[in-house]
Amino acid sequence: MDVMGKLKFDEVLKRTYEGLYQTTTPTLVSWGMQDSYLPATDAQACAEATGKEFRPVPGQAGFLVQMDYAESVYNAIRDFVR
């Protein structure tokens, strides 16, 4: 079993929600649309529930979106900080 299969996603999501609720820092949630570990719809719901901005990375972007689709992630971050 891979490391990701051992994670307790419910606990990870709970901690993520708590952290996002607590921060007042502008936050961008950028997520691969084809992530096989956490669906982009869950990431979007988390961002919306905590008042953060969500920008999906289209195409076949998955779990390692920042590595596999670096230019798309860069563009999302660049646009967010402008």
C-alpha positions as CSV (number, residue, x, y, z in Angstrom):
1,M,0.0,0.0,0.0
2,D,1.3,3.4,-0.8
3,V,1.7,6.2,1.7
4,M,-1.3,8.1,0.4
5,G,-3.5,5.0,1.0
6,K,-2.5,5.0,4.7
7,L,-3.6,8.6,5.3
8,K,-6.8,9.3,7.2
9,F,-8.3,11.8,4.9
10,D,-11.2,12.7,7.2
11,E,-8.6,13.8,9.8
12,V,-6.5,15.6,7.2
13,L,-9.6,17.5,5.9
14,K,-10.7,18.4,9.4
15,R,-7.3,19.9,10.2
16,T,-7.2,21.7,6.8
17,Y,-10.6,23.3,7.4
18,E,-9.6,24.4,10.9
19,G,-6.4,26.0,9.6
20,L,-8.2,27.7,6.7
21,Y,-10.9,29.1,9.1
22,Q,-8.2,30.4,11.5
23,T,-6.1,32.3,9.0
24,T,-6.9,35.8,7.9
25,T,-4.2,35.7,5.2
26,P,-5.5,35.7,1.6
27,T,-5.3,32.1,0.5
28,L,-5.5,30.4,-2.9
29,V,-6.5,26.7,-3.1
30,S,-5.3,25.5,-6.5
31,W,-6.2,21.8,-7.2
32,G,-5.8,19.3,-10.0
33,M,-9.1,18.3,-11.6
34,Q,-8.0,14.7,-11.9
35,D,-6.6,14.2,-8.3
36,S,-7.2,10.6,-7.4
37,Y,-6.8,11.2,-3.7
38,L,-9.0,14.2,-3.0
39,P,-11.5,15.2,-5.7
40,A,-11.4,18.8,-6.8
41,T,-15.0,19.2,-5.8
42,D,-14.0,18.5,-2.2
43,A,-11.1,21.1,-2.4
44,Q,-13.5,23.6,-3.9
45,A,-16.1,23.0,-1.1
46,C,-13.3,23.5,1.5
47,A,-12.2,26.7,-0.1
48,E,-15.8,28.1,-0.4
49,A,-16.7,27.1,3.2
50,T,-13.7,28.9,4.6
51,G,-13.9,32.0,2.4
52,K,-10.8,31.2,0.4
53,E,-10.3,31.4,-3.4
54,F,-10.4,28.3,-5.5
55,R,-8.8,27.8,-8.9
56,P,-8.8,24.4,-10.5
57,V,-6.0,23.3,-12.7
58,P,-7.7,21.9,-15.8
59,G,-6.8,19.0,-18.0
60,Q,-5.2,15.8,-16.5
61,A,-3.7,17.6,-13.5
62,G,-3.7,15.2,-10.6
63,F,-2.1,15.0,-7.2
64,L,1.3,16.5,-8.1
65,V,-0.2,19.4,-9.9
66,Q,2.6,21.8,-9.0
67,M,5.1,19.5,-10.7
68,D,3.2,18.2,-13.6
69,Y,1.4,21.5,-14.5
70,A,3.9,24.0,-13.1
71,E,3.0,26.7,-15.6
72,S,-0.7,26.5,-14.9
73,V,-0.1,26.6,-11.1
74,Y,2.3,29.6,-11.6
75,N,-0.3,31.4,-13.6
76,A,-2.9,30.8,-10.9
77,I,-0.6,32.1,-8.2
78,R,0.6,35.1,-10.3
79,D,-3.0,36.1,-11.0
80,F,-4.0,35.7,-7.4
81,V,-1.2,37.9,-6.0
82,R,-1.8,40.7,-8.5
